Amino acid sequence: MTDNANVSMGDLFPDLGPEAPVISGVAHDRSESLVTVRGMPDQPGMAARVFTSLAQADVNIDMIVQAGASTGTADISFTVPSSTTKHVQDVLEDKHEDLGYQSFDVNSDVGKVAVVGVGMKTHSGLAAKFFNALSEHDINVMMISTSEIRIAALVPLEDLDEAVKALHTAYGLDADKVEAVVYGGTGR
């Protein structure tokens, strides 16, 4: 036994305070499409059927939102790589009877913008800053996704570049201030 047998984890690894930087970069992706399946029966298992059908067809899903209506139906919106939209349409058309939806539509004129940083776990107000920055530039948010280290929004594609700039400025990541990290890949 060592002398450290009674030492706590807090003694070995003291709290060094909030992580820095809070936001380390802005990411964007212009290769997404928004799919909305409308008028699905609002009952348990329907989302599972939709996403199982798409998984069996090897379709990758990113952001997901479901909204129920007082009519007993629900709309499910999700994003997919734009390169797969024809395949997604084929799957949904093939599974129409099984899924029981009323209609679906695809919008390829969307882009995803996100801020990332490990400091998000310990700092409040970052979501407010994100949405205020977009609002101040009249950028409509179509869908939201978050994690411990990321806030992402789907926006009209025509506003994507402006959204990236607005978020860079809001979080103090402008190139003349610090070395900004910008990732414009697929986000997957």
N, C-alpha and C positions, 0 to 999 in steps of 0.2 A: 504494500500500500504506500502511496505517496502522501506527502503533506497536504496535497490538494484535494483529499477525499471529501472534506467538508466545505469546499469552495463552490459557490453557486454559479450557474451559467451567467448570471448578471455580473458577477465578479470577473469571470473570464472574458466575457464579451460585453463591455459596458455600452450603454446607449450613447451613441455618438451624436445624437440629435437627428433632425430630419435629413433625408438623403438630398444630395445636391448633384446636378441641377434638378430642379423640380420638373421642368419640362425640357427634355433633351433634343426634341426634334418634331418636325411636322412631316407627315407622310401623306401621299396622295396617290390615287389610282383612277385612271380614266378608262379602265378596261372592264367595268362592271355593267350589268344590266339589272334592272329592277323588274321582277315578275310579281304580279298580284293575281291570286286565285280568289275570285269573288263568289259570294253566296254559297259557301260550303255549309253543310249542316253543322251547327254549333253543338257538338257533342264529343265526349271523350273518344280519343283515338283517331280523329280526322287528321290532325297535324301529323301524327305518326304515319298514316297512310300516304300522305303527300310526300313526306321526306323519305320514307322507305322506297316508294316508287322511284324517286330521283336518285337515291343511293344505289339501287339496283342497276340504274342506268349510268353509274359512275359520274354523277353530276356533283360538283363541289358547291356547297352552300356557304354563304358568308353571313350577312346580317339577316335577322328574322324579326318580323313584327306580326302579331295577330290582333285583330280588333273584332269583337263581337258586336252584334246588333240586337235590338229588342225584338227583331223578327225571327229569332231562332237561327240565324245564319251568322257566319263569320267570314272575314276576309283575311287571307294570309299573304303577306308580302315578304319577299326575300330577294337577296342579290345572288347573282351567279356570274361567272366570267362571261363576258360578251361573246366569246368564241363558242360558247355552248348554247346560246339562246335557241337556235333552230332545233337542237336536240331536246332541249327542255320543252319546247312547244310540241314536238312529236310525242314525248312521253305524256304530257298532260292531255293531249288529244286522245291518245290511246287509252288512258286511264279515266276518261271523262265519266263513264258510267259507274265505275267503282268508287270514284271520289265524290260524285254527286254535286259538283260545283255548277254554278250558273254560267260563269264566263271567266276568262283570264286575259290579261294583257301584259305586254312587255314594253318597257321603256329603256332604250339604250342610250338616251341622252342624259345620263347621270354620271356623277363621279363621287368618289369617297375621299374625304379629307380627315386626317386624324392627328392628334397630338399624343406624344408618347413620353414617358418619363417615370422612373421608379419613385420619384418624390411625390407622385400623385397619391400614394397611400397615406401620406402624413400631412398633407396640406389641403385646407378647405378653400372653397371659392373658385376652384379651377374650372369646373363645369360652367359656372356663371360667366367667367371670363371668356370661355369658348363660345358660348351662345350669344353673349353680348357683342363680341367681335364680329360674328357673322351677321347679327341683326343690324349693327351700325353700318354695314355695307349692303343692306337689303338683300341678303342671301337667305333664301328659304331652305329650311331643313326638312328633308323628306323622310328621313329615318335616322335613328340614333342607336349606337352600340357602344357599350363600355366594358372595361375590365379594370383590374387594380391599377394597371399602368397605361391605359389608353382610353381616350374619348374619340369616337369616330362619328361622322355624320355623312349621310348621303345628300348631295346637293345637285342642283341642275348643272349639267356639264359646262354650260356657258359661263357659270360662276365659279368653277373650280379653281382657276388660277387666282382669282381675286380672293377666294376663301383661304388659299395657302398664304398669300401675302398678308391678309388681315390677321391670321393666327400667328404668323412669324412676328408681326409687330406687337400684338397683344401680349405675347409671352416673352418679349425682349430677345428674340432670336434673329433680328435683322443682321445681315452679314457685316455691317459696319460696327456692330457692337460686340458680337461673339461669333465664333465659327458655328454657323447654323448647320444642322443635319437635315437634309431633305432626301426623302426616299420616294421615288416615283415609280416603283415597281408594281407588281400585281397585288401586293398587300397580303399575300397568302404564304 
